[in-house]
């Protein structure tokens, strides 16, 4: 193993300690890491790729690297409330592109092409993987809600507009590109609403 490969691997592994910002802002008890989210997204891709008629290996590989840049940039949460986005999307993408270029450099340049395909969302595989990324987030919200992993009565300036974990559904709702993703979203949201006993605010 070359020194540059080892250094890159150690930086890849930062994702195992990088906590998902949205959950941190919501004061979730023991929130998941970016690596845990990556595993969830990859697992969904593995399970649903055939149903979506995309190559499972390509989809899983794309899922495994889709948030790789966050090993260096950190996780910048997508917000639904006006004025809550902390950094422009274009700036975030440029920083992540630079990070991914460096991090895959010692290994396989085809990974960068795959990451760029994911970012462009122009292919059925990229659209499917992004939908599974969103589904993972909604499933995680349902899991945290079911487990009571936050204090819903606590005043939280980061979530002034939305109750409970509604914002995580609100950020996902308009972004689905596949019928499968939309169907899974509706199933998860319906279960979330049943457990809350009220409609989810979108």
C-alpha positions as CSV (number, residue, x, y, z in Angstrom):
1,X,0.0,0.0,0.0
2,X,1.4,3.4,-1.0
3,X,1.5,6.3,1.5
4,X,-1.0,8.3,-0.5
5,X,-3.4,5.4,-0.5
6,X,-3.2,5.0,3.2
7,X,-3.7,8.7,3.8
8,X,-6.7,8.7,1.5
9,X,-8.2,5.7,3.2
10,X,-7.9,7.3,6.6
11,X,-9.7,10.4,5.3
12,X,-12.5,8.2,3.8
13,X,-12.9,6.7,7.3
14,X,-13.7,10.2,8.6
15,X,-17.2,9.5,7.4
16,X,-17.5,6.9,10.2
17,X,-17.2,9.7,12.8
18,X,-19.0,12.6,10.9
19,X,-22.4,12.9,12.4
20,X,-25.4,13.8,10.2
21,X,-26.0,17.5,10.8
22,X,-29.8,17.5,10.5
23,X,-30.1,15.0,13.4
24,X,-27.6,16.9,15.4
25,X,-29.5,20.1,15.0
26,X,-32.7,18.3,16.0
27,X,-30.9,17.1,19.2
28,X,-31.4,13.4,18.3
29,X,-29.9,11.2,21.0
30,X,-26.8,9.3,19.5
31,X,-27.4,10.4,15.9
32,X,-26.2,8.3,13.0
33,X,-22.9,9.1,11.1
34,X,-22.6,9.8,7.4
35,X,-21.1,6.3,7.0
36,X,-24.3,4.8,8.6
37,X,-26.4,6.8,6.2
38,X,-24.3,5.6,3.3
39,X,-24.8,2.0,4.3
40,X,-28.5,2.5,4.5
41,X,-28.6,4.1,1.0
42,X,-26.5,1.3,-0.4
43,X,-28.7,-1.3,1.2
44,X,-31.8,0.2,-0.3
45,X,-30.1,0.3,-3.7
46,X,-29.2,-3.4,-3.4
47,X,-32.8,-4.3,-2.4
48,X,-34.6,-2.3,-5.0
49,X,-32.3,-2.0,-8.0
50,X,-33.9,-4.9,-9.8
51,X,-37.4,-3.5,-9.3
52,X,-36.2,-0.2,-10.8
53,X,-34.4,-2.1,-13.6
54,X,-30.9,-0.6,-13.0
55,X,-27.6,-2.4,-12.5
56,X,-27.3,-3.3,-8.8
57,X,-23.5,-3.2,-8.7
58,X,-23.4,0.3,-10.3
59,X,-26.2,1.6,-8.0
60,X,-24.5,0.3,-4.8
61,X,-21.1,1.6,-5.8
62,X,-22.6,5.0,-6.6
63,X,-24.4,5.0,-3.2
64,X,-21.2,4.1,-1.4
65,X,-19.4,7.2,-2.7
66,X,-22.4,9.6,-3.0
67,X,-21.4,11.5,0.2
68,X,-17.7,10.8,0.1
69,X,-16.8,14.5,-0.2
70,X,-18.3,15.1,3.3
71,X,-15.2,13.3,4.7
72,X,-13.5,16.6,4.1
73,X,-16.3,19.2,3.9
74,X,-18.5,17.9,6.7
75,X,-22.2,17.3,6.3
76,X,-24.1,20.4,5.2
77,X,-27.8,19.7,5.8
78,X,-30.5,20.5,3.3
79,X,-33.1,22.7,4.9
80,X,-36.8,23.3,4.1
81,X,-37.2,26.5,6.1
82,X,-36.5,29.8,4.3
83,X,-33.1,31.3,5.3
84,X,-31.9,28.1,7.0
85,X,-29.5,26.9,4.2
86,X,-26.0,27.8,5.5
87,X,-24.1,27.6,2.2
88,X,-25.2,28.0,-1.4
89,X,-25.7,24.7,-3.3
90,X,-23.1,25.6,-5.9
91,X,-20.5,26.3,-3.3
92,X,-21.2,23.1,-1.5
93,X,-21.0,21.1,-4.8
94,X,-17.7,22.7,-5.8
95,X,-16.1,21.9,-2.4
96,X,-17.4,18.3,-2.5
97,X,-16.1,17.8,-6.1
98,X,-12.6,19.0,-5.1
99,X,-12.7,16.6,-2.1
100,X,-13.9,13.6,-4.0
101,X,-11.3,14.2,-6.8
102,X,-8.6,14.0,-4.2
103,X,-10.0,11.1,-2.2
104,X,-10.5,8.8,-5.2
105,X,-7.3,9.9,-6.9
106,X,-5.0,7.2,-5.5
107,X,-7.5,4.5,-6.5
108,X,-9.9,4.5,-9.4
109,X,-10.6,7.6,-11.5
110,X,-13.8,5.9,-12.7
111,X,-15.2,6.5,-9.2
112,X,-15.1,10.2,-9.9
113,X,-17.0,9.8,-13.1
114,X,-19.6,7.8,-11.2
115,X,-19.9,10.5,-8.5
116,X,-20.3,13.1,-11.2
117,X,-23.1,11.1,-12.8
118,X,-24.8,11.0,-9.4
119,X,-24.5,14.7,-9.0
120,X,-25.9,15.4,-12.5
121,X,-29.0,13.2,-11.9
122,X,-29.3,12.8,-15.7
123,X,-29.4,8.9,-15.8
124,X,-31.9,6.4,-14.4
125,X,-29.3,5.0,-12.1
126,X,-28.4,8.4,-10.6
127,X,-32.0,9.3,-10.1
128,X,-32.7,6.0,-8.4
129,X,-29.7,6.3,-6.1
130,X,-30.8,9.9,-5.1
131,X,-34.3,8.6,-4.4
132,X,-32.9,5.9,-2.2
133,X,-30.8,8.5,-0.4
134,X,-34.0,10.4,0.4
135,X,-35.8,7.3,1.4
136,X,-33.0,6.4,3.8
137,X,-33.5,9.8,5.5
138,X,-37.2,9.3,5.8
139,X,-36.8,5.8,7.2
140,X,-34.3,7.1,9.7
141,X,-36.8,9.9,10.8
142,X,-39.5,7.2,11.3
143,X,-37.0,5.1,13.3
144,X,-36.1,8.1,15.6
145,X,-39.7,9.1,16.0
146,X,-40.7,5.5,16.9
147,X,-37.9,5.3,19.4
148,X,-38.5,8.7,20.9
149,X,-34.9,9.7,20.3
150,X,-35.5,13.5,20.9
151,X,-37.4,15.8,23.3
152,X,-40.4,17.0,21.2
153,X,-41.3,19.6,23.9
154,X,-37.8,21.1,23.9
155,X,-37.6,24.6,22.3
156,X,-35.3,24.3,19.3
157,X,-34.5,27.4,17.3
158,X,-33.2,25.3,14.4
159,X,-36.7,23.8,13.8
160,X,-39.0,26.8,14.4
161,X,-41.4,26.1,11.5
162,X,-41.8,22.3,11.7
163,X,-43.1,20.0,14.4
164,X,-41.5,16.6,15.4
165,X,-39.4,15.4,12.4
166,X,-41.7,16.8,9.7
167,X,-38.9,18.8,8.1
168,X,-37.1,15.7,7.0
169,X,-40.1,14.6,5.1
170,X,-40.7,18.2,3.8
171,X,-37.2,18.4,2.3
172,X,-37.6,15.0,0.6
173,X,-41.1,15.3,-0.8
174,X,-40.5,17.5,-3.8
175,X,-37.3,15.8,-4.9
176,X,-38.3,12.3,-6.0
177,X,-37.7,11.4,-9.6
178,X,-38.9,7.8,-9.7
179,X,-42.3,6.3,-9.1
180,X,-40.7,3.7,-6.8
181,X,-39.1,6.4,-4.7
182,X,-42.4,8.3,-4.5
183,X,-44.3,5.1,-3.5
184,X,-41.8,4.2,-0.8
185,X,-42.0,7.8,0.5
186,X,-45.8,7.7,0.7
187,X,-45.7,4.4,2.7
188,X,-43.1,5.7,5.2
189,X,-44.9,9.1,5.6
190,X,-48.2,7.3,6.2
191,X,-46.7,5.2,8.9
192,X,-45.1,8.3,10.4
193,X,-48.5,10.1,10.4
194,X,-50.2,7.1,12.0
195,X,-47.7,7.1,14.8
196,X,-48.0,10.9,15.3
197,X,-51.8,10.8,15.0
198,X,-51.8,13.8,12.6
199,X,-50.8,14.7,9.0
200,X,-47.2,15.5,8.3
201,X,-46.5,19.1,7.5
202,X,-44.9,19.4,4.0
